[in-house]
Amino acid sequence: MRLIADNLRITQKAIEIAVAEKDSLPLQAMAKLCAMAGADGIDINSGPLYRNPESRMAFMVEAVQEVTGLPLILDTSNPKALKAGLLACKTPVTLNGLSLEPSKLEHILPLAVAFQTEIVCYLLYPNGHVPPDSTERLNVAVSLYQKCIDAGVEPDRVIIDPVVVPLSWQDGLFQAREVLTVIKTLPELLGFPVRTIAGLSNLTAGAKNLTKKHLAQQTYLPMLAASGLSIILMNVLNAESVRVALMCRLFSQESIFTWEMVA
């Protein structure tokens, strides 16, 4: 299970200001912290970037690449920003993300084909709504996967995101369990070991109590790992959560255990 840092978000005021002012230092400081914390990659979440999307995304990518060679995930719904980010990338890159929403099929899927990138596919209805259960998510997965294949995306470049929703939703606990079912079922359904990704912070969106928030995440994380999750998008600056994730990774290794392997 690869650990991808979700810490570089434009929703953070310091990052928002840095991007607006083209000040690379805050972005680079965050990227360095994520790398030192054990991240296997960095998610650059630029938001929709309504103003100057091309130059701002290119700036973010270039700033991060100056201090780390970690693989990047470009996380925005703005296709102009995605293209600019792709052109600026020197390291392996993943697009995040595609769904059955018509505008994304029209504008984002062709970028994945043209640049031969990996692409994260959200299991959402064409109207952007979250399916109510695992059966509906799996139906969406088949449709979305076929769209990718028909467009020319190779199967091993498809990464499925079953969409973790907040526990605070009326059916939040049920939805959390359905996500696990999807992760377990997808490889057999699609006929190959398709990779999956999940955003851990989505589980506790809106939570105010940090202790309870961290407990929920650190409990769900091993459940995701045991279900076969390939990639976890998480706050890598939470040292305890990272230790849990690394321990989950350790349990999946085909090797002789020693206590020195425990972080």
Contacts in CASP RR format, 6 or more apart in sequence:
PFRMAT RR
TARGET T0000
AUTHOR 0000-0000-0000
METHOD contacts of the structure
MODEL  1
MRLIADNLRITQKAIEIAVAEKDSLPLQAMAKLCAMAGADGIDINSGPLY
RNPESRMAFMVEAVQEVTGLPLILDTSNPKALKAGLLACKTPVTLNGLSL
EPSKLEHILPLAVAFQTEIVCYLLYPNGHVPPDSTERLNVAVSLYQKCID
AGVEPDRVIIDPVVVPLSWQDGLFQAREVLTVIKTLPELLGFPVRTIAGL
SNLTAGAKNLTKKHLAQQTYLPMLAASGLSIILMNVLNAESVRVALMCRL
FSQESIFTWEMVA
1 224 0 8 1.000
1 225 0 8 1.000
1 228 0 8 1.000
1 229 0 8 1.000
1 230 0 8 1.000
1 231 0 8 1.000
1 232 0 8 1.000
1 245 0 8 1.000
1 248 0 8 1.000
1 249 0 8 1.000
1 252 0 8 1.000
2 40 0 8 1.000
2 41 0 8 1.000
2 230 0 8 1.000
2 231 0 8 1.000
2 232 0 8 1.000
3 38 0 8 1.000
3 39 0 8 1.000
3 40 0 8 1.000
3 41 0 8 1.000
3 232 0 8 1.000
3 234 0 8 1.000
3 236 0 8 1.000
3 242 0 8 1.000
3 245 0 8 1.000
3 246 0 8 1.000
4 39 0 8 1.000
4 40 0 8 1.000
4 41 0 8 1.000
4 42 0 8 1.000
4 43 0 8 1.000
4 73 0 8 1.000
4 197 0 8 1.000
4 231 0 8 1.000
4 232 0 8 1.000
4 233 0 8 1.000
4 234 0 8 1.000
5 34 0 8 1.000
5 37 0 8 1.000
5 39 0 8 1.000
5 41 0 8 1.000
5 42 0 8 1.000
5 43 0 8 1.000
5 234 0 8 1.000
5 235 0 8 1.000
5 236 0 8 1.000
5 237 0 8 1.000
6 43 0 8 1.000
6 45 0 8 1.000
6 199 0 8 1.000
6 200 0 8 1.000
6 201 0 8 1.000
6 233 0 8 1.000
6 234 0 8 1.000
6 235 0 8 1.000
6 236 0 8 1.000
7 30 0 8 1.000
7 33 0 8 1.000
7 34 0 8 1.000
7 42 0 8 1.000
7 235 0 8 1.000
7 236 0 8 1.000
7 237 0 8 1.000
8 15 0 8 1.000
8 27 0 8 1.000
8 30 0 8 1.000
8 31 0 8 1.000
8 34 0 8 1.000
8 42 0 8 1.000
8 43 0 8 1.000
8 44 0 8 1.000
8 45 0 8 1.000
8 60 0 8 1.000
8 64 0 8 1.000
9 15 0 8 1.000
9 45 0 8 1.000
10 16 0 8 1.000
10 19 0 8 1.000
10 45 0 8 1.000
10 46 0 8 1.000
10 47 0 8 1.000
10 49 0 8 1.000
11 45 0 8 1.000
11 47 0 8 1.000
14 26 0 8 1.000
15 26 0 8 1.000
15 27 0 8 1.000
15 30 0 8 1.000
17 23 0 8 1.000
17 26 0 8 1.000
18 24 0 8 1.000
18 25 0 8 1.000
18 26 0 8 1.000
18 27 0 8 1.000
19 27 0 8 1.000
19 46 0 8 1.000
19 56 0 8 1.000
19 59 0 8 1.000
19 60 0 8 1.000
22 59 0 8 1.000
24 59 0 8 1.000
24 62 0 8 1.000
24 63 0 8 1.000
24 66 0 8 1.000
27 60 0 8 1.000
27 63 0 8 1.000
27 64 0 8 1.000
28 63 0 8 1.000
28 64 0 8 1.000
28 66 0 8 1.000
28 67 0 8 1.000
31 42 0 8 1.000
31 63 0 8 1.000
31 64 0 8 1.000
31 67 0 8 1.000
31 68 0 8 1.000
31 70 0 8 1.000
32 67 0 8 1.000
32 68 0 8 1.000
33 237 0 8 1.000
34 41 0 8 1.000
34 42 0 8 1.000
34 68 0 8 1.000
34 70 0 8 1.000
34 236 0 8 1.000
34 237 0 8 1.000
35 42 0 8 1.000
35 67 0 8 1.000
35 68 0 8 1.000
35 70 0 8 1.000
37 236 0 8 1.000
37 237 0 8 1.000
37 239 0 8 1.000
37 242 0 8 1.000
38 236 0 8 1.000
38 242 0 8 1.000
39 70 0 8 1.000
39 236 0 8 1.000
40 70 0 8 1.000
40 71 0 8 1.000
41 70 0 8 1.000
41 71 0 8 1.000
41 72 0 8 1.000
41 73 0 8 1.000
42 64 0 8 1.000
42 68 0 8 1.000
42 70 0 8 1.000
42 71 0 8 1.000
42 72 0 8 1.000
42 73 0 8 1.000
43 72 0 8 1.000
43 73 0 8 1.000
43 75 0 8 1.000
43 96 0 8 1.000
43 233 0 8 1.000
44 57 0 8 1.000
44 60 0 8 1.000
44 61 0 8 1.000
44 64 0 8 1.000
44 72 0 8 1.000
44 73 0 8 1.000
44 74 0 8 1.000
44 75 0 8 1.000
45 75 0 8 1.000
45 76 0 8 1.000
46 56 0 8 1.000
46 57 0 8 1.000
46 60 0 8 1.000
46 74 0 8 1.000
46 75 0 8 1.000
46 76 0 8 1.000
46 78 0 8 1.000
46 81 0 8 1.000
47 75 0 8 1.000
47 76 0 8 1.000
47 77 0 8 1.000
47 78 0 8 1.000
48 76 0 8 1.000
48 77 0 8 1.000
48 78 0 8 1.000
48 81 0 8 1.000
49 56 0 8 1.000
49 57 0 8 1.000
49 76 0 8 1.000
49 78 0 8 1.000
49 81 0 8 1.000
50 78 0 8 1.000
53 76 0 8 1.000
53 78 0 8 1.000
53 80 0 8 1.000
53 81 0 8 1.000
53 84 0 8 1.000
54 80 0 8 1.000
54 81 0 8 1.000
54 83 0 8 1.000
54 84 0 8 1.000
55 84 0 8 1.000
56 81 0 8 1.000
57 74 0 8 1.000
57 76 0 8 1.000
57 78 0 8 1.000
57 81 0 8 1.000
57 82 0 8 1.000
57 84 0 8 1.000
57 85 0 8 1.000
57 88 0 8 1.000
58 84 0 8 1.000
58 85 0 8 1.000
58 87 0 8 1.000
58 88 0 8 1.000
60 85 0 8 1.000
61 72 0 8 1.000
61 74 0 8 1.000
61 85 0 8 1.000
61 88 0 8 1.000
61 89 0 8 1.000
62 88 0 8 1.000
64 72 0 8 1.000
65 72 0 8 1.000
65 88 0 8 1.000
65 89 0 8 1.000
65 90 0 8 1.000
65 91 0 8 1.000
69 91 0 8 1.000
70 91 0 8 1.000
71 91 0 8 1.000
71 92 0 8 1.000
71 93 0 8 1.000
71 94 0 8 1.000
72 89 0 8 1.000
72 91 0 8 1.000
72 92 0 8 1.000
72 93 0 8 1.000
72 94 0 8 1.000
73 93 0 8 1.000
73 94 0 8 1.000
73 95 0 8 1.000
73 96 0 8 1.000
73 120 0 8 1.000
73 233 0 8 1.000
74 81 0 8 1.000
74 82 0 8 1.000
74 85 0 8 1.000
74 86 0 8 1.000
74 89 0 8 1.000
74 93 0 8 1.000
74 94 0 8 1.000
74 95 0 8 1.000
74 96 0 8 1.000
75 96 0 8 1.000
75 97 0 8 1.000
76 82 0 8 1.000
76 96 0 8 1.000
77 97 0 8 1.000
77 104 0 8 1.000
77 108 0 8 1.000
79 107 0 8 1.000
79 108 0 8 1.000
79 111 0 8 1.000
82 95 0 8 1.000
82 108 0 8 1.000
82 111 0 8 1.000
83 111 0 8 1.000
85 93 0 8 1.000
86 93 0 8 1.000
86 95 0 8 1.000
86 111 0 8 1.000
86 115 0 8 1.000
86 117 0 8 1.000
92 118 0 8 1.000
93 115 0 8 1.000
93 117 0 8 1.000
93 118 0 8 1.000
94 117 0 8 1.000
94 118 0 8 1.000
94 119 0 8 1.000
94 120 0 8 1.000
94 159 0 8 1.000
95 108 0 8 1.000
95 111 0 8 1.000
95 112 0 8 1.000
95 117 0 8 1.000
95 118 0 8 1.000
95 119 0 8 1.000
95 120 0 8 1.000
96 119 0 8 1.000
96 120 0 8 1.000
97 104 0 8 1.000
97 108 0 8 1.000
97 119 0 8 1.000
97 120 0 8 1.000
97 121 0 8 1.000
97 122 0 8 1.000
97 161 0 8 1.000
98 104 0 8 1.000
98 105 0 8 1.000
98 108 0 8 1.000
98 109 0 8 1.000
98 112 0 8 1.000
98 119 0 8 1.000
98 120 0 8 1.000
98 121 0 8 1.000
98 122 0 8 1.000
98 144 0 8 1.000
98 148 0 8 1.000
99 121 0 8 1.000
99 122 0 8 1.000
99 123 0 8 1.000
99 124 0 8 1.000
99 126 0 8 1.000
99 128 0 8 1.000
99 144 0 8 1.000
100 124 0 8 1.000
100 125 0 8 1.000
100 126 0 8 1.000
100 128 0 8 1.000
100 140 0 8 1.000
100 143 0 8 1.000
100 144 0 8 1.000
100 147 0 8 1.000
101 124 0 8 1.000
101 126 0 8 1.000
101 127 0 8 1.000
101 128 0 8 1.000
102 126 0 8 1.000
105 147 0 8 1.000
108 119 0 8 1.000
109 119 0 8 1.000
109 147 0 8 1.000
109 148 0 8 1.000
109 151 0 8 1.000
109 153 0 8 1.000
110 151 0 8 1.000
111 117 0 8 1.000
112 118 0 8 1.000
112 119 0 8 1.000
112 148 0 8 1.000
112 151 0 8 1.000
112 153 0 8 1.000
112 157 0 8 1.000
113 151 0 8 1.000
113 152 0 8 1.000
113 153 0 8 1.000
116 157 0 8 1.000
117 157 0 8 1.000
118 157 0 8 1.000
118 158 0 8 1.000
118 159 0 8 1.000
119 148 0 8 1.000
119 153 0 8 1.000
119 157 0 8 1.000
119 158 0 8 1.000
119 159 0 8 1.000
120 159 0 8 1.000
120 160 0 8 1.000
120 161 0 8 1.000
120 197 0 8 1.000
121 141 0 8 1.000
121 144 0 8 1.000
121 145 0 8 1.000
121 148 0 8 1.000
121 158 0 8 1.000
121 159 0 8 1.000
121 160 0 8 1.000
121 161 0 8 1.000
122 161 0 8 1.000
122 163 0 8 1.000
123 131 0 8 1.000
123 137 0 8 1.000
123 140 0 8 1.000
123 141 0 8 1.000
123 144 0 8 1.000
123 160 0 8 1.000
123 161 0 8 1.000
123 162 0 8 1.000
123 163 0 8 1.000
123 182 0 8 1.000
124 130 0 8 1.000
124 131 0 8 1.000
124 140 0 8 1.000
124 163 0 8 1.000
125 131 0 8 1.000
125 140 0 8 1.000
130 163 0 8 1.000
130 165 0 8 1.000
130 175 0 8 1.000
131 137 0 8 1.000
131 139 0 8 1.000
131 140 0 8 1.000
131 163 0 8 1.000
132 171 0 8 1.000
133 174 0 8 1.000
133 178 0 8 1.000
134 178 0 8 1.000
134 179 0 8 1.000
134 181 0 8 1.000
134 182 0 8 1.000
134 185 0 8 1.000
137 162 0 8 1.000
137 163 0 8 1.000
137 178 0 8 1.000
137 179 0 8 1.000
137 182 0 8 1.000
138 182 0 8 1.000
138 185 0 8 1.000
138 186 0 8 1.000
138 189 0 8 1.000
141 160 0 8 1.000
141 162 0 8 1.000
141 182 0 8 1.000
141 186 0 8 1.000
141 189 0 8 1.000
141 190 0 8 1.000
142 189 0 8 1.000
142 190 0 8 1.000
144 160 0 8 1.000
145 155 0 8 1.000
145 158 0 8 1.000
145 160 0 8 1.000
145 190 0 8 1.000
145 194 0 8 1.000
148 158 0 8 1.000
149 155 0 8 1.000
155 190 0 8 1.000
155 192 0 8 1.000
155 194 0 8 1.000
156 192 0 8 1.000
158 194 0 8 1.000
158 195 0 8 1.000
159 194 0 8 1.000
159 195 0 8 1.000
159 196 0 8 1.000
159 197 0 8 1.000
159 230 0 8 1.000
159 231 0 8 1.000
160 182 0 8 1.000
160 186 0 8 1.000
160 194 0 8 1.000
160 195 0 8 1.000
160 196 0 8 1.000
160 197 0 8 1.000
161 196 0 8 1.000
161 197 0 8 1.000
161 198 0 8 1.000
161 199 0 8 1.000
162 178 0 8 1.000
162 179 0 8 1.000
162 182 0 8 1.000
162 183 0 8 1.000
162 186 0 8 1.000
162 196 0 8 1.000
162 198 0 8 1.000
163 179 0 8 1.000
163 202 0 8 1.000
164 175 0 8 1.000
164 176 0 8 1.000
164 179 0 8 1.000
164 198 0 8 1.000
164 199 0 8 1.000
164 200 0 8 1.000
164 202 0 8 1.000
164 203 0 8 1.000
165 172 0 8 1.000
165 175 0 8 1.000
165 176 0 8 1.000
165 202 0 8 1.000
165 203 0 8 1.000
166 172 0 8 1.000
166 202 0 8 1.000
166 203 0 8 1.000
166 204 0 8 1.000
166 205 0 8 1.000
166 206 0 8 1.000
167 173 0 8 1.000
167 176 0 8 1.000
167 203 0 8 1.000
167 204 0 8 1.000
167 207 0 8 1.000
167 216 0 8 1.000
168 205 0 8 1.000
168 206 0 8 1.000
168 207 0 8 1.000
169 175 0 8 1.000
176 203 0 8 1.000
176 220 0 8 1.000
179 198 0 8 1.000
179 224 0 8 1.000
180 223 0 8 1.000
180 224 0 8 1.000
180 227 0 8 1.000
181 227 0 8 1.000
182 196 0 8 1.000
183 196 0 8 1.000
183 198 0 8 1.000
183 224 0 8 1.000
183 227 0 8 1.000
183 228 0 8 1.000
183 229 0 8 1.000
184 227 0 8 1.000
184 228 0 8 1.000
186 194 0 8 1.000
186 196 0 8 1.000
187 193 0 8 1.000
187 194 0 8 1.000
195 230 0 8 1.000
195 231 0 8 1.000
196 228 0 8 1.000
196 229 0 8 1.000
196 230 0 8 1.000
196 231 0 8 1.000
197 229 0 8 1.000
197 230 0 8 1.000
197 231 0 8 1.000
197 232 0 8 1.000
197 233 0 8 1.000
198 224 0 8 1.000
198 229 0 8 1.000
198 231 0 8 1.000
198 232 0 8 1.000
198 233 0 8 1.000
199 232 0 8 1.000
199 233 0 8 1.000
199 234 0 8 1.000
200 217 0 8 1.000
200 220 0 8 1.000
200 221 0 8 1.000
200 224 0 8 1.000
200 232 0 8 1.000
200 233 0 8 1.000
200 234 0 8 1.000
200 235 0 8 1.000
200 241 0 8 1.000
201 217 0 8 1.000
201 233 0 8 1.000
201 234 0 8 1.000
201 235 0 8 1.000
203 216 0 8 1.000
203 217 0 8 1.000
203 220 0 8 1.000
204 213 0 8 1.000
204 216 0 8 1.000
204 217 0 8 1.000
207 213 0 8 1.000
207 216 0 8 1.000
214 238 0 8 1.000
214 240 0 8 1.000
214 241 0 8 1.000
217 234 0 8 1.000
217 238 0 8 1.000
217 241 0 8 1.000
218 240 0 8 1.000
218 241 0 8 1.000
218 244 0 8 1.000
221 232 0 8 1.000
221 234 0 8 1.000
221 241 0 8 1.000
221 244 0 8 1.000
221 245 0 8 1.000
221 248 0 8 1.000
222 244 0 8 1.000
222 248 0 8 1.000
224 232 0 8 1.000
225 232 0 8 1.000
225 245 0 8 1.000
225 248 0 8 1.000
225 249 0 8 1.000
225 251 0 8 1.000
225 252 0 8 1.000
226 248 0 8 1.000
232 245 0 8 1.000
234 241 0 8 1.000
234 242 0 8 1.000
234 245 0 8 1.000
235 241 0 8 1.000
236 242 0 8 1.000
242 263 0 8 1.000
243 263 0 8 1.000
246 263 0 8 1.000
247 262 0 8 1.000
247 263 0 8 1.000
250 257 0 8 1.000
250 261 0 8 1.000
250 262 0 8 1.000
END
